[in-house]
Amino acid sequence: MESYALALSSSTLNPKSLKHLNPNTLPKTLPICSSSSSSLHLLCNSNYKTTSSHTRFPFGSYSPQNFNSFLFPKEARNDLVVVRAAASAPESESSGDSANPAEFGRSLQLAAMFGVWYILNIYFNIFNKQVLKVFPYPMTVTTFQFGCGTLMILIMWALKLHPRPKIYKSQIVPVLMLAVAHTMGNLLTNISLGRVAVSFTHTIKAMEPFFTVLFSALLLSERPTLWVVASLVPIVGGVALASFTEASFNWIGFGSAMASNVTNQSRNVLSKKFMVRKEEALDNINLFSVITIISFILLIPFVLLLEGFKLTPDYLQSAASQGVNVRELCVRSVLAGFCFHSYQQVSYMILQMVNPVTHAVGNCVKRVVVIVSSVIFFQTPVSPINSLGTALALAGVFLYSRAKRIKPNPKTA
């Protein structure tokens, strides 16, 4: 269950708003951000030493060079222009000395956030699998997890830990579309986790890059580079090899995990057609919060219609008869809901601080950590061929994230 956000941006920078500036009072370092009407989000940070802009899309992580070309036409790509005045040597030295502690502190913060992201994800998968083992109602479990997230969001807004969002009419359609896809992706993943081993579900979900390339080619006429296509070979081969030798193989579990890949990646590609061009942007945390609340509301009528109300003493006692008492089941459900919302929100926060390639590599490492930890905790039987297939698929995901950094040859693009 991956978490990525679409940041809906304003259209263009209004030149009239710059008339009041006095050139003589401008700082020596002036970051200037240009934004296109077809862009989703442009983050301009004067602390960055690079000269390239980064686009944030937390439902998919892509390299800085290829992310815009993946979602936007060529004329929509923008660069971050940094104008620097000449500085004396002592000033540059002092600025370098002051920047080192800041960079070191930022690195420590990022390392801590990556660690929290991984730990929360590990515990979510463990608690979630324990609950689904004895309480086989994935729609009820998913709704409960979205409900926990909704409660945490309302507390966050009530305590003013984060400003409340302002939703415009032009944002309703894209946000609703993202919420529906987000709901389906998480529900299908829970269905898979309830049927097969955690390690196998995450191995199947390693095929997300394959569907990204497929849908972008079919729907957006995007031509992948040779390196990107080559990286898909070990991904597909590794998942196939792991599937043939998986002890817990189940067609419902396999199909649900594969369907979650289709849902997540088709959402990423189709979201370009629903861009908001004129209204204020939703930051990543607020967008994630809004789609979480919408997902909770959307699931309530479906869970009552398809599964009924299962959070009753009778159904909980039935789960307790399988070796887990009611108190343990409730505690694990609440912890799973807490970890479910928290790890996704931390992922969004990380995506705001690093470029998409770094986030993609971190997400690949996270999947490895989750697979290994689940195999150890649940003592999942894994054959050598199954291990080889899983390793091959994960290596392909890593190569894909690196291949996205390679710029296509303009003669062949």
C-alpha positions in Angstrom: 0.0 0.0 0.0 1.9 2.8 -1.2 1.3 6.4 -0.5 2.0 9.1 -3.0 0.2 12.5 -3.4 -0.9 14.7 -6.3 -0.2 18.3 -5.5 -2.7 20.5 -7.4 -1.0 23.8 -8.3 -1.9 27.3 -9.5 -1.4 28.1 -13.2 1.2 30.8 -13.7 3.2 33.4 -11.9 1.6 36.8 -12.2 4.2 39.3 -13.5 2.1 42.2 -12.2 2.8 41.2 -8.6 6.5 41.9 -9.1 6.2 45.6 -10.1 6.5 46.8 -6.6 10.0 45.2 -6.1 13.0 47.6 -5.9 16.0 46.0 -7.8 18.3 47.7 -5.4 16.9 45.9 -2.4 16.8 42.4 -3.9 19.0 39.8 -2.0 22.2 38.5 -3.5 20.6 35.1 -4.1 17.2 35.2 -5.8 15.4 32.0 -6.6 12.9 32.4 -9.4 10.3 29.7 -10.0 8.4 29.5 -13.3 5.3 27.4 -13.5 3.3 26.1 -16.4 -0.5 26.0 -16.7 -0.2 22.2 -17.2 2.0 21.4 -14.3 0.8 19.7 -11.1 3.2 21.0 -8.6 6.5 23.0 -8.7 8.5 23.2 -5.5 11.0 26.1 -5.4 13.4 26.0 -2.5 16.2 28.4 -2.3 18.1 26.1 0.0 18.6 23.6 -2.8 22.0 23.8 -4.5 20.7 22.1 -7.7 19.2 24.0 -10.5 16.4 21.6 -11.4 12.9 21.8 -10.2 11.3 18.8 -8.6 7.7 17.7 -9.1 6.0 15.9 -6.3 3.5 13.1 -7.0 3.3 10.8 -3.9 1.3 8.1 -5.7 4.4 7.4 -7.8 8.1 8.2 -7.5 10.0 9.2 -10.6 13.4 10.7 -11.4 13.7 14.5 -11.7 14.7 14.3 -15.4 11.9 12.0 -16.5 9.0 12.7 -14.1 7.8 15.8 -16.0 8.2 14.0 -19.4 6.2 11.1 -17.9 3.2 13.2 -16.9 3.4 16.4 -18.9 4.2 17.4 -22.5 7.6 18.8 -23.4 6.4 22.4 -23.4 5.3 22.1 -19.8 8.8 21.3 -18.4 10.3 24.1 -16.4 13.6 24.8 -14.8 14.5 26.5 -11.6 16.6 29.6 -12.5 18.9 30.8 -9.7 20.4 34.2 -10.2 23.4 34.8 -8.0 25.3 38.1 -7.5 29.1 38.0 -7.0 30.1 37.3 -3.4 33.4 37.9 -1.7 35.5 34.9 -0.6 35.0 35.4 3.2 31.2 35.5 2.7 31.2 32.3 0.7 33.4 30.6 3.3 31.2 31.6 6.2 28.1 30.5 4.3 29.7 27.1 3.6 30.5 26.7 7.3 27.0 27.5 8.4 25.5 25.3 5.7 27.4 22.1 6.8 25.6 21.8 10.3 22.3 22.5 8.6 22.9 19.8 6.0 24.1 17.4 8.7 21.0 18.1 10.7 18.7 17.6 7.7 20.5 14.3 6.9 19.9 13.1 10.5 16.2 14.1 10.2 15.8 12.2 6.9 17.5 9.1 8.3 15.2 9.2 11.3 12.1 9.6 9.1 13.2 6.8 6.8 13.6 4.6 9.9 10.2 5.5 11.2 8.7 4.9 7.8 10.2 1.4 7.6 9.3 0.5 11.3 5.7 1.6 10.9 5.3 -0.3 7.7 6.7 -3.5 9.2 4.4 -3.3 12.2 1.4 -2.5 10.0 2.0 -5.6 7.9 2.4 -7.8 10.9 -0.6 -6.5 12.8 -2.7 -6.4 9.7 -1.9 -10.0 8.8 -2.7 -11.2 12.3 -6.1 -9.5 12.2 -7.0 -10.8 8.7 -6.0 -14.3 9.7 -8.7 -14.6 12.3 -11.1 -11.9 11.0 -11.5 -12.6 7.3 -13.4 -9.5 6.4 -11.0 -7.3 4.4 -13.6 -4.6 3.6 -14.5 -4.2 7.2 -10.8 -4.1 8.2 -10.0 -1.5 5.5 -12.9 0.7 6.5 -11.8 0.5 10.2 -8.3 1.5 9.2 -9.5 4.5 7.2 -11.7 5.4 10.2 -8.7 5.4 12.4 -6.9 7.7 9.9 -9.9 10.0 9.8 -10.0 10.3 13.6 -6.3 11.2 13.6 -6.8 13.8 10.9 -9.6 15.5 12.7 -7.5 15.6 15.9 -4.6 17.1 13.9 -6.9 19.8 12.5 -8.6 20.5 15.8 -5.3 21.0 17.6 -4.1 23.1 14.7 -1.0 20.9 14.2 -1.6 21.5 10.4 -3.8 24.1 8.7 -7.1 23.0 7.3 -7.4 22.7 3.5 -9.5 24.9 1.3 -11.2 22.9 -1.4 -12.2 24.6 -4.7 -14.8 23.4 -7.1 -12.2 22.7 -9.8 -10.5 20.3 -7.3 -13.4 18.1 -6.5 -13.2 15.8 -9.6 -9.5 15.1 -9.4 -9.5 14.6 -5.6 -12.6 12.3 -5.8 -10.9 10.3 -8.6 -7.8 9.9 -6.4 -9.8 8.9 -3.4 -11.7 6.2 -5.3 -8.4 4.8 -6.7 -6.8 5.1 -3.3 -9.7 3.2 -1.7 -9.6 0.4 -4.3 -5.8 0.0 -4.1 -5.8 -0.4 -0.3 -8.8 -2.7 -0.3 -7.4 -5.0 -2.9 -4.1 -5.1 -1.1 -5.9 -6.1 2.1 -7.7 -8.8 0.2 -4.4 -10.2 -1.0 -2.8 -10.0 2.5 -5.7 -12.0 3.9 -5.2 -14.8 1.3 -1.4 -15.2 0.8 1.8 -14.5 2.7 2.9 -10.9 3.3 6.1 -11.5 1.4 4.3 -12.8 -1.7 1.9 -9.9 -1.8 4.8 -7.4 -1.7 6.7 -9.4 -4.3 3.7 -9.1 -6.7 3.4 -5.4 -5.9 6.9 -5.0 -7.2 5.4 -5.2 -10.7 4.0 -1.6 -10.3 6.7 -0.2 -12.7 5.5 -2.6 -15.4 2.0 -1.2 -15.4 3.3 2.4 -15.1 5.2 2.0 -18.4 2.3 0.1 -20.0 -0.5 2.6 -19.2 1.7 5.6 -20.0 2.4 4.1 -23.4 -1.2 3.2 -24.1 -3.0 6.3 -22.7 -0.4 9.0 -23.0 1.7 7.8 -26.0 4.8 8.0 -23.9 7.8 6.0 -25.3 9.9 4.4 -22.6 13.7 4.4 -23.0 15.6 1.2 -23.7 17.0 1.2 -20.2 13.5 1.4 -18.7 12.2 -1.5 -20.8 15.3 -3.5 -19.9 14.7 -3.0 -16.2 11.2 -4.5 -16.6 12.6 -7.9 -17.7 13.9 -8.9 -14.3 10.8 -7.5 -12.6 8.4 -9.7 -14.6 10.7 -12.7 -14.6 11.3 -12.5 -10.9 7.6 -12.2 -10.0 6.8 -15.1 -12.3 9.5 -17.3 -10.8 8.4 -16.4 -7.2 4.7 -17.1 -8.1 5.5 -20.6 -9.5 7.3 -21.6 -6.4 5.2 -19.8 -3.7 3.9 -22.2 -1.1 0.9 -20.0 -0.2 -0.1 -19.3 -3.8 -3.8 -18.5 -4.1 -5.5 -17.1 -7.2 -7.6 -14.6 -5.3 -4.6 -13.3 -3.4 -2.5 -13.2 -6.6 -5.2 -11.5 -8.6 -6.0 -8.9 -5.9 -2.4 -7.9 -5.5 -2.1 -7.6 -9.3 -5.4 -5.6 -9.5 -4.0 -3.2 -6.9 -1.1 -2.6 -9.2 -3.4 -1.9 -12.1 -5.5 0.5 -9.9 -2.6 2.4 -8.5 -0.7 2.9 -11.8 -3.7 3.7 -14.0 -4.7 6.3 -11.4 -1.2 7.9 -11.7 -1.4 8.1 -15.5 -5.0 9.2 -15.8 -4.6 11.9 -13.2 -2.9 14.1 -15.8 -6.2 14.4 -17.5 -7.8 15.9 -14.4 -5.3 18.6 -13.6 -6.4 21.7 -11.8 -4.8 24.8 -13.4 -6.1 27.9 -11.6 -6.8 27.2 -8.0 -4.5 27.1 -5.0 -2.5 23.9 -4.4 -3.3 21.3 -1.7 -0.1 20.4 0.1 0.7 16.7 0.3 -0.4 16.2 3.9 -3.8 17.9 3.4 -4.4 16.0 0.1 -3.7 12.7 1.8 -6.0 13.7 4.6 -8.8 14.7 2.3 -8.6 11.4 0.3 -8.4 9.4 3.5 -11.7 10.9 4.8 -13.4 10.5 1.4 -12.2 6.9 1.3 -13.7 6.2 4.7 -17.1 7.7 3.7 -17.1 5.8 0.3 -16.5 2.5 1.9 -19.2 2.7 4.6 -22.2 1.9 2.4 -20.3 -0.8 0.5 -19.1 -2.6 3.6 -22.7 -2.7 5.0 -24.1 -3.9 1.7 -21.5 -6.6 1.0 -20.2 -7.8 4.3 -22.7 -6.3 6.8 -21.8 -5.0 10.2 -19.1 -7.4 11.5 -17.9 -5.5 14.5 -20.2 -7.3 16.9 -19.5 -9.5 19.9 -20.6 -12.6 18.1 -18.1 -12.1 15.2 -15.3 -11.0 17.5 -15.9 -14.1 19.7 -15.7 -16.2 16.5 -12.3 -14.7 15.8 -11.3 -15.4 19.4 -12.0 -19.1 18.9 -9.1 -19.2 16.5 -6.5 -18.5 19.2 -6.8 -14.7 19.6 -8.9 -13.2 22.4 -11.2 -10.3 21.8 -9.0 -7.8 23.6 -5.9 -8.8 21.6 -7.9 -8.6 18.3 -9.1 -5.1 19.1 -5.7 -3.9 20.2 -4.0 -5.2 17.0 -6.8 -3.7 14.9 -6.2 -0.3 16.4 -2.4 -0.6 16.1 -2.8 -1.6 12.5 -5.0 1.4 11.8 -2.6 3.7 13.5 0.4 2.4 11.6 -1.6 2.4 8.4 -2.2 6.1 8.5 1.1 7.1 10.1 3.5 5.3 7.7 1.7 6.8 4.7 1.8 10.3 6.2 5.5 10.0 7.0 6.1 8.8 3.4 4.4 12.0 2.1 6.6 14.1 4.4 9.7 12.4 3.1 8.6 13.0 -0.5 8.5 16.7 0.2 12.1 16.7 1.4 13.8 14.5 -1.2 13.7 14.1 -5.0 11.5 11.4 -6.5 14.4 9.1 -7.3 15.6 9.0 -3.7 12.0 8.2 -2.6 11.7 5.4 -5.2 15.0 3.8 -4.0 13.8 4.2 -0.4 10.5 2.6 -1.3 12.4 -0.3 -2.9 14.5 -0.8 0.2 11.3 -0.6 2.3 9.8 -3.5 0.3 12.9 -5.6 0.9 12.7 -4.8 4.7 9.0 -5.7 4.9 9.5 -9.0 3.0 12.5 -10.1 5.1 10.8 -9.1 8.4 7.5 -10.9 7.5 9.3 -14.1 6.5 11.2 -14.1 9.8 8.2 -13.2 12.0 5.7 -15.5 10.4 8.3 -18.2 9.6 7.1 -18.3 6.1 8.6 -21.3 4.1 10.7 -19.9 1.3 12.4 -22.1 -1.3 15.7 -21.1 -2.9 14.0 -20.6 -6.2 11.3 -18.4 -4.6 14.0 -16.4 -2.9 15.8 -16.0 -6.2 12.6 -14.8 -7.9 11.9 -12.3 -5.2 15.4 -10.9 -5.2 15.3 -10.7 -9.0 12.1 -8.7 -9.0 13.3 -6.3 -6.3 16.6 -5.8 -8.2 14.6 -4.9 -11.3 12.6 -2.3 -9.3 15.9 -0.8 -8.2 17.2 -0.7 -11.7 13.9 0.9 -12.9 14.3 3.7 -10.4 17.8 4.3 -11.6 16.9 4.0 -15.3 14.3 6.8 -15.0 17.2 9.2 -14.4 18.6 8.6 -17.9 17.4 11.3 -20.3 16.0 10.0 -23.6 17.9 10.7 -26.7 16.2 13.7 -28.4 16.9 12.0 -31.8 14.9 8.9 -30.8 12.3 10.5 -28.4 
